[in-house]
Amino acid sequence: MASKQQLESKAVAALVDLNRRERAGERTGDFYRGTVQPAVEAAVAAGCDRTGIHADADRAYGRWLIDNAGR
């Protein structure tokens, strides 16, 4: 079974990937329902803070935007 930290990291990564896909103009409904939502719910069930997960994902996506500016 995955640890709390692993579940949180997976949820953050899924949310960042969702943002990248949305930015690229992809349809993301199925990805959200099939990947993001289950990852976030598993992390929350393990005791992670939903707001913290989203905040961490926002920061990670912001770093990705900065690192990839102009590409």
Order of alpha helices (4+ residues) and beta strands (2+ residues): alpha-alpha-alpha
